[in-house]
Amino acid sequence: MNGARGTMAGKEVLQSLLLPLAALSLWFGLSASGLAPGYLLPSPATVFDSGLNYIFGSPGDGPYAGRFAGDLAASLVRVLLGFAIAAGLGIPLGICSGRLALVNRLVASSVAGLRAVPGICWLPLALIWFGIGIKTTVFLVALAAFFPIYQNALTGARLVAPIYYQAGAMLGVSRLRGVFAILLPMAMPNIITGLRLGMGIAWAYLVLGELTGVPDGLGAVIIDARMLGQTDIILVGIILIAVIGRVCDRLLVAGLRLLFKSARRQR
């Protein structure tokens, strides 16, 4: 049984690597053939060397050498603060909107309208309100992550059939206890989906927030490298954000599984 599970897990890992390996092969081919000029698409070897210098290099060896640790710390603080605010507001408000008709009438239309506004539209207003710095980035990240978290929590709460509450009442489960014993466990698949979508969007909007001229952060490095025409550093930043975003996603799922029994059934 354990051998079969190991084989299945290995097959799943291999399948998940097929697309990245295909993209890497295409990248190697384009660079080797000369179809893509180096200033537009640097070779994988060049990007790899730039990445090593950015992560492990000594400050002073180049404009980006050894900056990774500081940039990562700055970006993580902004993303996690914004995501925490979004989750803290989105989950309870979404659940209340899904179960209470009055709250849904008061909130749903306004949230739907705000969700249609592109994130870039909030950038000038955020700069006026908060200025250049962490507050603007956290605001944009929280705003963007809020909508999928709210919507999925609302959907999950609505999908809980009344019969389960009736069964709980027959067993002596109070309304308050029913929220934690019935509602949250049954809505957990949707809540997890919303949190994972929110985490992904949080990293996407990090770059928008760091467009404002902050001195550090992974998004700030990408913007600065564009100004200097260093395409290799731009690609390094993109790859690192993708990898770190994936790691954050897995840590989020693992944390939810550790804290909630109902989350352990989710893949």
PyMOL commands that set and color helices and strands:
alter all, ss='L'
color gray80, all
select helices_A, chain A and resi 2-33+44-56+68-99+101-115+119-130+134-158+162-170+175-212+218-228+231-259+261-265
alter helices_A, ss='H'
color red, helices_A
deselect
rebuild
show_as cartoon
